[in-house]
Amino acid sequence: MKHKKVIFTAVLLLNLAAVACLVYFAVPLLAHDTFVPNPDAMIPMTRWEGGGTILMLGLLPMAAANTLMCLTVAKGKRWLVRAACFLPLAAQLVLVALYLTVSFH
């Protein structure tokens, strides 16, 4: 029983960290922050571009974290609870689609 509680807590903390990263990188993307923090870099990026790129690269880890949560934490629950596990992934997909449509338009 103790082993299940440790796995439950670890998966929950992993998902909370993933959601915190989602919020951290979504704020400059939604605010369309065009400040360049390092203008002397080899490839200077605005905060908006950096946030969108990191969100795009983080799609697979977010999908893995949400699937793991659905398989462990929401196991045996109603379908609505299991579907709610994938809400951060859906939000990230919308943000990446927004980034790709605006940046390549």
N, C-alpha and C positions, 0 to 999 in steps of 0.2 A: 504494500500500500504506500509505503514511503517513497518507493521508486517512481510510482505514478505521479505523486505530488510534485516531485522534483522535475519530472519531464513537463508536467502541466505548467509549472512556474517558469521554466526555461523557455518554453514555446511562447508563453504569454509575454515575457520580457523581450523576446526576439521580435515579436509583432509590434510591441510598443516602441521599440527602437526604430523599426521600419517606418512606422507612422510618424515618428518624430523627424526622421530624415525627409520624409515626404513633405511635411509642413515646412521644414527649414529650406528646402530647395524650391518649393512652390511659391513662397512669398516673393522672391525677386522675379520669378516668371510672371506671376499675376500682376505685380506692380510695374512690370516692364522697365526694370531698373537698368539704365544704359551707362552706368558708371563703370569705368575700366579701372580695376584696382591695381593692376600692374601694367602700365602702358609700355614699359621697356622690355616686356617679355617677348620671347620669340614669336609666339602666336597670342597676341592680346585678345582677351574675350571680355565682353561685358558680363555683368552679373546675370543678366537675362539669358544670354547664350549658355553660360556655365550651368545655370540651374536647369535649363531645358536639356542640355547634354547629359548631365548627371541623372536626371529623371529618366531619360531614354535608356541609359546604360543600366539603371536599376530596375527595369521592368522584370527581368527574370528572377533576381533575388526576391523581389516583392511577391511574385507569383509563387515562389517556393515557400516563403514564409507564410503566406495566406493559406496555401494548400496544406502545409504542416499543421497550422492551427485548425483548419477544418477537419483534418483527420484525427487529431488528438483531443483538442478542447471541446469541439462541437460534435464529437462522436455520439451518435444515438439521440441527438436533439432533433427538433423539428427542422424542416427544410428551410424555413425562414431564417433560423439562427445560423444554419450552415451557409446560406447565401449571404448573410451579413458579414461573414468572414472575408468575403471577396470585395467588400466596399472600398477599402483602400486601393486595391488593384484597379478597380473601375475608375476611381478618381485619378489615379496616376495615368491610366490610358487616355482619359479625356485631356489631361494636361499635356501629355506628349503629343496628342493629335493637334492640340492648339498650338504648341510650339512648332511642329512641323508645317502646319498650314500657314502660320504667320511668317516664319523665317524663310520659307521658300516661295513666297508669293510675289 
